[in-house]
Amino acid sequence: GDILDGYLRTDGVWILTRNKQSYQTNNEKECAEKCEAERSFNCRAFLFTRKKLQCLTLAENAKMTVMFASVDSVLYEKRIYLLECKRGIGKDYRGTEAKTQRGIPCQKWAEKIPHKPNYTPEKHPNAGLEENYCRNPDGDENGPWCYTTDPAIRYDYCNIPDCEDQVTHTGEVECMQCNGEDYHGEVSRTESGLECQRWDAQAPHMHGFTMKHYPEKDLKMNYCRNPDGELRPWCFTTNPTKRWEYCKIPRCTTHPPVSGPGSQCLSGKGEDYRGRITVTESGNACQHWNTQFPHKHGWIPDRYPCKGLEENYCRNPDGEKRPWCYTINGSVRWEYCTIPPCDGREQGVTGMNNVPIHIPQTEECYRGKGQSYRGTSSITASGKKCQAWNSMFPHRHEKTPDRFPDADLRENYCRNPDDDNSPWCFTTDPNTLWEYCNLKRCDDHTQE
């Protein structure tokens, strides 16, 4: 496989670390090779900056130190140092458990009190004998262990869960169809072995995914779920430094159900629409879902097998108000489509009163710094969707409609409440706090 498969990637972050080495490399793969070859310390992660092509190999990862936003950098962390579960007998376990199964704190591997160790970092440099973390340097069948800080007990085993046991067996192996939106199993650990936070709890992470707001999403206990159309089920974790993570749930071998016959017309939000309309409501032709031109996007058909992303048909994969598509017009990223409703009435007509549904007018440009911008654009410069101003998920913030009553902080529209350089928004990507929006400045010399 690819050398980067062994790393977890996070865009737009930087971590503070004392122990690091700097290299000049052309890409992330070359930087990973530097990390693998690092001899001056144990390389757990690396930072790569695209503009400077700078590579920093790091002795620490985000579990061990402070992380903060940095637009141009990408953090790659070795997955083996993020796992809090053991594979097999745990000879390669590099987690941070530091107490025995009885709760006795471990002795540091480099110390000689209260017990003189046979296994030391000098004698076994590749066994990961750091700090006082549980390890298995001698391939003990019972798994990771440590010398204890109790003079009466020389060593004891640690209670490390098995990675393989994270898929629970309730009569049959639990599996997921599609992207796991309908997964109702009982897996409650993330793919790195962290325990999930209960959905009805707001600590250690505050969020908006509650039974009250998402009654149909089965947010029970602390089971992994996919309430928001992610790639696969996930959960908030009980680790304060890791907000959320995907869960490891196998894909079912049986084929997903075929969409029903009522999907040639619009019912509800049109998430099951599988008709063949390929033009937006303003007449722009749709971009094919399997292409990235003129607009780059993440709705790749292979990744979302049950969303019906065929050809360039209008679809609603993300729970929008109604079906939409990216357009082949470079200056219009996406637009809604006009789909005939299943009850026979024309779209945009309510009852017999012929009252058209108001489609908000979009302003495609802003003046000055854009403090007066009141358009309905809600996409950032890199194509991310904006977070609603009155929402605290995925990012907690203080730019609320109450605090900025004159800034028109409606829905998730791009705005400039704080005198920044141009309109911006918080993003729905947990790894990217905010970005400027995909808007041009109006040319004041031309008449609109």
C-alpha positions as a Python dict, from the first residue, in 0.01 Angstrom:
ca = {
    (1, 'G'): (0, 0, 0),
    (2, 'D'): (82, 370, -1),
    (3, 'I'): (326, 487, 268),
    (4, 'L'): (65, 747, 374),
    (5, 'D'): (-192, 473, 453),
    (6, 'G'): (-20, 431, 790),
    (7, 'Y'): (-96, 794, 881),
    (8, 'L'): (-408, 986, 985),
    (9, 'R'): (-431, 1315, 792),
    (10, 'T'): (-573, 1641, 936),
    (11, 'D'): (-579, 1955, 718),
    (12, 'G'): (-516, 2307, 846),
    (13, 'V'): (-365, 2234, 1187),
    (14, 'W'): (-27, 2275, 1357),
    (15, 'I'): (97, 2116, 1677),
    (16, 'L'): (344, 2256, 1926),
    (17, 'T'): (641, 2027, 1978),
    (18, 'R'): (988, 2066, 2126),
    (19, 'N'): (1148, 1773, 1948),
    (20, 'K'): (1148, 1814, 1570),
    (21, 'Q'): (1367, 1805, 1258),
    (22, 'S'): (1320, 2022, 949),
    (23, 'Y'): (1367, 1900, 590),
    (24, 'Q'): (1300, 2035, 241),
    (25, 'T'): (1083, 1786, 47),
    (26, 'N'): (868, 1802, -267),
    (27, 'N'): (558, 1628, -129),
    (28, 'E'): (396, 1448, 164),
    (29, 'K'): (528, 1104, 60),
    (30, 'E'): (889, 1222, 76),
    (31, 'C'): (815, 1375, 417),
    (32, 'A'): (672, 1040, 537),
    (33, 'E'): (995, 871, 424),
    (34, 'K'): (1192, 1119, 640),
    (35, 'C'): (968, 1031, 936),
    (36, 'E'): (1023, 655, 884),
    (37, 'A'): (1401, 708, 862),
    (38, 'E'): (1422, 945, 1162),
    (39, 'R'): (1697, 831, 1403),
    (40, 'S'): (1733, 1126, 1644),
    (41, 'F'): (1394, 1047, 1809),
    (42, 'N'): (1081, 835, 1772),
    (43, 'C'): (888, 999, 1484),
    (44, 'R'): (515, 988, 1566),
    (45, 'A'): (392, 1248, 1316),
    (46, 'F'): (499, 1504, 1058),
    (47, 'L'): (384, 1847, 941),
    (48, 'F'): (399, 1946, 575),
    (49, 'T'): (345, 2301, 443),
    (50, 'R'): (251, 2323, 75),
    (51, 'K'): (368, 2679, 9),
    (52, 'K'): (719, 2638, 152),
    (53, 'L'): (740, 2262, 78),
    (54, 'Q'): (873, 2232, 431),
    (55, 'C'): (867, 1901, 619),
    (56, 'L'): (887, 1879, 999),
    (57, 'T'): (923, 1536, 1160),
    (58, 'L'): (783, 1533, 1515),
    (59, 'A'): (840, 1330, 1831),
    (60, 'E'): (489, 1414, 1954),
    (61, 'N'): (135, 1384, 1818),
    (62, 'A'): (-194, 1561, 1890),
    (63, 'K'): (-270, 1325, 2181),
    (64, 'M'): (38, 1451, 2363),
    (65, 'T'): (46, 1823, 2293),
    (66, 'V'): (-146, 2138, 2191),
    (67, 'M'): (-304, 2166, 1844),
    (68, 'F'): (-413, 2490, 1674),
    (69, 'A'): (-532, 2613, 1333),
    (70, 'S'): (-283, 2690, 1055),
    (71, 'V'): (-427, 2729, 704),
    (72, 'D'): (-138, 2603, 488),
    (73, 'S'): (-20, 2305, 693),
    (74, 'V'): (-121, 1939, 695),
    (75, 'L'): (-62, 1711, 995),
    (76, 'Y'): (1, 1339, 939),
    (77, 'E'): (1, 1124, 1254),
    (78, 'K'): (117, 762, 1262),
    (79, 'R'): (-197, 556, 1319),
    (80, 'I'): (-12, 308, 1542),
    (81, 'Y'): (44, 582, 1803),
    (82, 'L'): (-327, 675, 1801),
    (83, 'L'): (-462, 323, 1859),
    (84, 'E'): (-588, 263, 2213),
    (85, 'C'): (-655, -104, 2140),
    (86, 'K'): (-423, -398, 2076),
    (87, 'R'): (-390, -618, 1769),
    (88, 'G'): (-319, -980, 1860),
    (89, 'I'): (-87, -994, 2163),
    (90, 'G'): (-15, -621, 2135),
    (91, 'K'): (355, -638, 2047),
    (92, 'D'): (306, -321, 1837),
    (93, 'Y'): (76, -147, 2091),
    (94, 'R'): (192, 216, 2126),
    (95, 'G'): (-103, 365, 2316),
    (96, 'T'): (-83, 566, 2638),
    (97, 'E'): (-236, 331, 2900),
    (98, 'A'): (-6, 361, 3204),
    (99, 'K'): (-173, 159, 3479),
    (100, 'T'): (-217, -214, 3537),
    (101, 'Q'): (-543, -408, 3527),
    (102, 'R'): (-565, -359, 3908),
    (103, 'G'): (-521, 17, 3870),
    (104, 'I'): (-159, 37, 3996),
    (105, 'P'): (44, 310, 3817),
    (106, 'C'): (328, 177, 3598),
    (107, 'Q'): (696, 240, 3670),
    (108, 'K'): (888, 432, 3401),
    (109, 'W'): (1087, 196, 3178),
    (110, 'A'): (1404, 405, 3221),
    (111, 'E'): (1390, 402, 3604),
    (112, 'K'): (1536, 142, 3841),
    (113, 'I'): (1314, 205, 4148),
    (114, 'P'): (1122, 27, 4292),
    (115, 'H'): (1215, -252, 4047),
    (116, 'K'): (1534, -307, 3849),
    (117, 'P'): (1407, -381, 3496),
    (118, 'N'): (1532, -645, 3253),
    (119, 'Y'): (1367, -454, 2966),
    (120, 'T'): (1499, -98, 2917),
    (121, 'P'): (1486, 159, 2632),
    (122, 'E'): (1863, 110, 2575),
    (123, 'K'): (1842, -268, 2543),
    (124, 'H'): (1523, -263, 2333),
    (125, 'P'): (1522, 62, 2128),
    (126, 'N'): (1243, -55, 1891),
    (127, 'A'): (998, -176, 2156),
    (128, 'G'): (848, 170, 2225),
    (129, 'L'): (953, 171, 2593),
    (130, 'E'): (863, 535, 2655),
    (131, 'E'): (747, 698, 2977),
    (132, 'N'): (554, 439, 3180),
    (133, 'Y'): (322, 320, 2903),
    (134, 'C'): (210, -45, 2890),
    (135, 'R'): (410, -241, 2632),
    (136, 'N'): (489, -598, 2528),
    (137, 'P'): (863, -603, 2451),
    (138, 'D'): (900, -980, 2511),
    (139, 'G'): (597, -1100, 2310),
    (140, 'D'): (407, -1217, 2619),
    (141, 'E'): (98, -1420, 2522),
    (142, 'N'): (-110, -1228, 2779),
    (143, 'G'): (-49, -893, 2609),
    (144, 'P'): (99, -556, 2716),
    (145, 'W'): (234, -523, 3073),
    (146, 'C'): (456, -296, 3284),
    (147, 'Y'): (669, -289, 3597),
    (148, 'T'): (453, -145, 3876),
    (149, 'T'): (520, 134, 4127),
    (150, 'D'): (419, -104, 4409),
    (151, 'P'): (741, -254, 4563),
    (152, 'A'): (548, -574, 4644),
    (153, 'I'): (436, -637, 4282),
    (154, 'R'): (720, -647, 4026),
    (155, 'Y'): (501, -642, 3711),
    (156, 'D'): (140, -683, 3605),
    (157, 'Y'): (-66, -694, 3283),
    (158, 'C'): (-267, -399, 3152),
    (159, 'N'): (-631, -396, 3047),
    (160, 'I'): (-607, -307, 2675),
    (161, 'P'): (-917, -382, 2459),
    (162, 'D'): (-875, -586, 2140),
    (163, 'C'): (-914, -391, 1814),
    (164, 'E'): (-1088, -696, 1662),
    (165, 'D'): (-1354, -698, 1934),
    (166, 'Q'): (-1481, -353, 1847),
    (167, 'V'): (-1738, -508, 1615),
    (168, 'T'): (-1981, -671, 1859),
    (169, 'H'): (-2151, -994, 1766),
    (170, 'T'): (-2523, -1007, 1844),
    (171, 'G'): (-2610, -1342, 1692),
    (172, 'E'): (-2458, -1230, 1362),
    (173, 'V'): (-2179, -994, 1261),
    (174, 'E'): (-2298, -635, 1248),
    (175, 'C'): (-2247, -468, 914),
    (176, 'M'): (-2356, -154, 731),
    (177, 'Q'): (-2519, -86, 397),
    (178, 'C'): (-2434, 222, 188),
    (179, 'N'): (-2269, 480, 417),
    (180, 'G'): (-2422, 337, 733),
    (181, 'E'): (-2705, 595, 757),
    (182, 'D'): (-2936, 309, 861),
    (183, 'Y'): (-2682, 137, 1088),
    (184, 'H'): (-2850, 51, 1422),
    (185, 'G'): (-2580, -174, 1573),
    (186, 'E'): (-2405, -147, 1908),
    (187, 'V'): (-2042, -70, 1820),
    (188, 'S'): (-1937, 203, 2064),
    (189, 'R'): (-1565, 246, 2001),
    (190, 'T'): (-1390, 444, 1728),
    (191, 'E'): (-1150, 291, 1478),
    (192, 'S'): (-854, 391, 1697),
    (193, 'G'): (-1011, 226, 2003),
    (194, 'L'): (-1147, 535, 2184),
    (195, 'E'): (-1473, 496, 2374),
    (196, 'C'): (-1768, 692, 2231),
    (197, 'Q'): (-1935, 977, 2422),
    (198, 'R'): (-2307, 932, 2488),
    (199, 'W'): (-2526, 1128, 2245),
    (200, 'D'): (-2729, 1271, 2536),
    (201, 'A'): (-2411, 1403, 2706),
    (202, 'Q'): (-2248, 1741, 2639),
    (203, 'A'): (-1909, 1657, 2793),
    (204, 'P'): (-1629, 1640, 2708),
    (205, 'H'): (-1767, 1772, 2374),
    (206, 'M'): (-2069, 2003, 2327),
    (207, 'H'): (-2275, 1932, 2016),
    (208, 'G'): (-2617, 1960, 1854),
    (209, 'F'): (-2676, 1591, 1770),
    (210, 'T'): (-2949, 1513, 2022),
    (211, 'M'): (-3257, 1288, 2012),
    (212, 'K'): (-3471, 1603, 2025),
    (213, 'H'): (-3315, 1753, 1709),
    (214, 'Y'): (-3270, 1421, 1524),
    (215, 'P'): (-3558, 1197, 1644),
    (216, 'E'): (-3535, 963, 1345),
    (217, 'K'): (-3157, 901, 1368),
    (218, 'D'): (-3164, 649, 1657),
    (219, 'L'): (-2903, 837, 1865),
    (220, 'K'): (-2911, 584, 2151),
    (221, 'M'): (-2653, 531, 2427),
    (222, 'N'): (-2305, 591, 2283),
    (223, 'Y'): (-2348, 376, 1972),
    (224, 'C'): (-2179, 477, 1645),
    (225, 'R'): (-2424, 643, 1406),
    (226, 'N'): (-2427, 848, 1084),
    (227, 'P'): (-2688, 1123, 1136),
    (228, 'D'): (-2533, 1374, 893),
    (229, 'G'): (-2445, 1181, 576),
    (230, 'E'): (-2074, 1129, 656),
    (231, 'L'): (-1873, 859, 476),
    (232, 'R'): (-1951, 608, 752),
    (233, 'P'): (-2079, 591, 1114),
    (234, 'W'): (-1890, 795, 1373),
    (235, 'C'): (-1920, 928, 1727),
    (236, 'F'): (-1789, 1198, 1957),
    (237, 'T'): (-1514, 1046, 2174),
    (238, 'T'): (-1463, 1049, 2551),
    (239, 'N'): (-1110, 1181, 2490),
    (240, 'P'): (-1117, 1564, 2542),
    (241, 'T'): (-849, 1619, 2273),
    (242, 'K'): (-1024, 1418, 1998),
    (243, 'R'): (-1367, 1563, 1915),
    (244, 'W'): (-1493, 1284, 1688),
    (245, 'E'): (-1375, 986, 1488),
    (246, 'Y'): (-1511, 726, 1244),
    (247, 'C'): (-1599, 377, 1370),
    (248, 'K'): (-1482, 54, 1212),
    (249, 'I'): (-1790, -128, 1087),
    (250, 'P'): (-1766, -386, 806),
    (251, 'R'): (-1966, -337, 488),
    (252, 'C'): (-2248, -589, 435),
    (253, 'T'): (-2192, -843, 157),
    (254, 'T'): (-2558, -829, 47),
    (255, 'H'): (-2657, -560, -202),
    (256, 'P'): (-2834, -245, -77),
    (257, 'P'): (-3208, -215, -144),
    (258, 'V'): (-3315, -74, -481),
    (259, 'S'): (-3482, 269, -464),
    (260, 'G'): (-3863, 264, -483),
    (261, 'P'): (-4090, 350, -776),
    (262, 'G'): (-4197, 687, -634),
    (263, 'S'): (-3851, 830, -693),
    (264, 'Q'): (-3916, 976, -1042),
    (265, 'C'): (-4086, 1280, -886),
    (266, 'L'): (-4035, 1504, -583),
    (267, 'S'): (-4159, 1381, -244),
    (268, 'G'): (-4033, 1545, 76),
    (269, 'K'): (-3684, 1681, 20),
    (270, 'G'): (-3631, 1449, -277),
    (271, 'E'): (-3356, 1242, -116),
    (272, 'D'): (-3491, 933, -296),
    (273, 'Y'): (-3533, 1115, -632),
    (274, 'R'): (-3377, 903, -910),
    (275, 'G'): (-3517, 1079, -1216),
    (276, 'R'): (-3314, 1209, -1511),
    (277, 'I'): (-3344, 1588, -1496),
    (278, 'T'): (-2999, 1741, -1568),
    (279, 'V'): (-3070, 2117, -1571),
    (280, 'T'): (-3090, 2362, -1278),
    (281, 'E'): (-3386, 2595, -1216),
    (282, 'S'): (-3203, 2885, -1388),
    (283, 'G'): (-3118, 2673, -1694),
    (284, 'N'): (-2754, 2579, -1618),
    (285, 'A'): (-2655, 2228, -1728),
    (286, 'C'): (-2539, 1998, -1448),
    (287, 'Q'): (-2177, 1885, -1403),
    (288, 'H'): (-2119, 1507, -1401),
    (289, 'W'): (-2081, 1374, -1044),
    (290, 'N'): (-1770, 1172, -1135),
    (291, 'T'): (-1582, 1477, -1269),
    (292, 'Q'): (-1401, 1751, -1076),
    (293, 'F'): (-1431, 2025, -1340),
    (294, 'P'): (-1524, 2309, -1335),
    (295, 'H'): (-1601, 2253, -963),
    (296, 'K'): (-1400, 2038, -724),
    (297, 'H'): (-1619, 1851, -475),
    (298, 'G'): (-1638, 1555, -239),
    (299, 'W'): (-1955, 1385, -368),
    (300, 'I'): (-1766, 1108, -549),
    (301, 'P'): (-2003, 828, -667),
    (302, 'D'): (-1776, 542, -547),
    (303, 'R'): (-1771, 683, -195),
    (304, 'Y'): (-2150, 718, -174),
    (305, 'P'): (-2287, 401, -339),
    (306, 'C'): (-2654, 456, -245),
    (307, 'K'): (-2699, 825, -329),
    (308, 'G'): (-2774, 763, -698),
    (309, 'L'): (-2491, 991, -818),
    (310, 'E'): (-2511, 873, -1180),
    (311, 'E'): (-2430, 1081, -1488),
    (312, 'N'): (-2518, 1447, -1418),
    (313, 'Y'): (-2869, 1390, -1279),
    (314, 'C'): (-3007, 1624, -1010),
    (315, 'R'): (-2980, 1458, -669),
    (316, 'N'): (-3005, 1538, -297),
    (317, 'P'): (-2725, 1343, -126),
    (318, 'D'): (-2684, 1579, 173),
    (319, 'G'): (-3036, 1654, 296),
    (320, 'E'): (-3069, 1994, 122),
    (321, 'K'): (-3414, 2150, 74),
    (322, 'R'): (-3454, 1970, -258),
    (323, 'P'): (-3244, 1806, -537),
    (324, 'W'): (-2955, 2007, -678),
    (325, 'C'): (-2634, 1968, -881),
    (326, 'Y'): (-2300, 2135, -947),
    (327, 'T'): (-2321, 2333, -1273),
    (328, 'I'): (-2094, 2345, -1577),
    (329, 'N'): (-2093, 2725, -1535),
    (330, 'G'): (-1758, 2808, -1370),
    (331, 'S'): (-1904, 3106, -1183),
    (332, 'V'): (-2210, 2919, -1042),
    (333, 'R'): (-2093, 2636, -815),
    (334, 'W'): (-2432, 2469, -755),
    (335, 'E'): (-2805, 2532, -789),
    (336, 'Y'): (-3136, 2366, -707),
    (337, 'C'): (-3328, 2183, -981),
    (338, 'T'): (-3700, 2208, -1062),
    (339, 'I'): (-3847, 1858, -1010),
    (340, 'P'): (-4218, 1786, -1066),
    (341, 'P'): (-4385, 1697, -734),
    (342, 'C'): (-4536, 1351, -686),
    (343, 'D'): (-4881, 1492, -602),
    (344, 'G'): (-4912, 1647, -951),
    (345, 'R'): (-4899, 2013, -848),
    (346, 'E'): (-4637, 2236, -1003),
    (347, 'Q'): (-4331, 2304, -792),
    (348, 'G'): (-4334, 2650, -639),
    (349, 'V'): (-4715, 2661, -614),
    (350, 'T'): (-4881, 2624, -275),
    (351, 'G'): (-5240, 2498, -284),
    (352, 'M'): (-5480, 2690, -506),
    (353, 'N'): (-5344, 3035, -427),
    (354, 'N'): (-5065, 3029, -686),
    (355, 'V'): (-4821, 3182, -438),
    (356, 'P'): (-4473, 3109, -570),
    (357, 'I'): (-4218, 2992, -318),
    (358, 'H'): (-3969, 3273, -266),
    (359, 'I'): (-3630, 3176, -405),
    (360, 'P'): (-3376, 3409, -240),
    (361, 'Q'): (-3179, 3625, -475),
    (362, 'T'): (-2805, 3559, -470),
    (363, 'E'): (-2559, 3845, -476),
    (364, 'E'): (-2240, 3716, -637),
    (365, 'C'): (-2021, 4005, -525),
    (366, 'Y'): (-1959, 4235, -228),
    (367, 'R'): (-1850, 4599, -185),
    (368, 'G'): (-1563, 4720, 33),
    (369, 'K'): (-1504, 4459, 301),
    (370, 'G'): (-1847, 4310, 248),
    (371, 'Q'): (-2004, 4421, 577),
    (372, 'S'): (-2316, 4518, 381),
    (373, 'Y'): (-2328, 4187, 187),
    (374, 'R'): (-2673, 4028, 231),
    (375, 'G'): (-2662, 3757, -36),
    (376, 'T'): (-2730, 3388, 17),
    (377, 'S'): (-2394, 3235, -75),
    (378, 'S'): (-2297, 2970, 180),
    (379, 'I'): (-1987, 2810, 24),
    (380, 'T'): (-1624, 2890, 121),
    (381, 'A'): (-1338, 2961, -117),
    (382, 'S'): (-1223, 2597, -99),
    (383, 'G'): (-1579, 2466, -156),
    (384, 'K'): (-1673, 2382, 203),
    (385, 'K'): (-2031, 2430, 326),
    (386, 'C'): (-2092, 2701, 589),
    (387, 'Q'): (-2205, 2622, 945),
    (388, 'A'): (-2525, 2797, 1056),
    (389, 'W'): (-2450, 3104, 1273),
    (390, 'N'): (-2689, 2990, 1548),
    (391, 'S'): (-2533, 2640, 1556),
    (392, 'M'): (-2248, 2531, 1784),
    (393, 'F'): (-2159, 2226, 1575),
    (394, 'P'): (-1902, 2135, 1466),
    (395, 'H'): (-1746, 2459, 1601),
    (396, 'R'): (-1832, 2650, 1919),
    (397, 'H'): (-1812, 3027, 1865),
    (398, 'E'): (-1932, 3368, 1984),
    (399, 'K'): (-2047, 3515, 1649),
    (400, 'T'): (-2415, 3458, 1723),
    (401, 'P'): (-2720, 3652, 1589),
    (402, 'D'): (-2789, 3773, 1947),
    (403, 'R'): (-2444, 3926, 1989),
    (404, 'F'): (-2435, 4079, 1641),
    (405, 'P'): (-2797, 4187, 1579),
    (406, 'D'): (-2707, 4425, 1292),
    (407, 'A'): (-2492, 4175, 1099),
    (408, 'D'): (-2788, 3976, 955),
    (409, 'L'): (-2644, 3641, 1070),
    (410, 'R'): (-2920, 3434, 907),
    (411, 'E'): (-2909, 3064, 818),
    (412, 'N'): (-2551, 2978, 714),
    (413, 'Y'): (-2504, 3271, 473),
    (414, 'C'): (-2159, 3431, 430),
    (415, 'R'): (-2128, 3750, 635),
    (416, 'N'): (-1866, 3986, 781),
    (417, 'P'): (-1980, 4070, 1136),
    (418, 'D'): (-1632, 4155, 1271),
    (419, 'D'): (-1477, 4392, 1012),
    (420, 'D'): (-1262, 4120, 851),
    (421, 'N'): (-1124, 4158, 496),
    (422, 'S'): (-1425, 4000, 325),
    (423, 'P'): (-1736, 3785, 398),
    (424, 'W'): (-1660, 3454, 569),
    (425, 'C'): (-1823, 3174, 771),
    (426, 'F'): (-1747, 2888, 1007),
    (427, 'T'): (-1733, 2563, 807),
    (428, 'T'): (-1912, 2230, 855),
    (429, 'D'): (-1573, 2056, 828),
    (430, 'P'): (-1463, 1971, 1186),
    (431, 'N'): (-1098, 2017, 1082),
    (432, 'T'): (-1145, 2372, 942),
    (433, 'L'): (-1276, 2637, 1182),
    (434, 'W'): (-1353, 2913, 926),
    (435, 'E'): (-1274, 3033, 575),
    (436, 'Y'): (-1343, 3332, 352),
    (437, 'C'): (-1631, 3277, 111),
    (438, 'N'): (-1627, 3208, -260),
    (439, 'L'): (-1730, 3566, -353),
    (440, 'K'): (-1582, 3831, -580),
    (441, 'R'): (-1557, 4199, -500),
    (442, 'C'): (-1802, 4411, -706),
    (443, 'D'): (-1627, 4642, -952),
    (444, 'D'): (-1754, 4983, -842),
    (445, 'H'): (-1692, 5127, -1191),
    (446, 'T'): (-1949, 4908, -1364),
    (447, 'Q'): (-2322, 4958, -1339),
    (448, 'E'): (-2501, 4656, -1193),
}
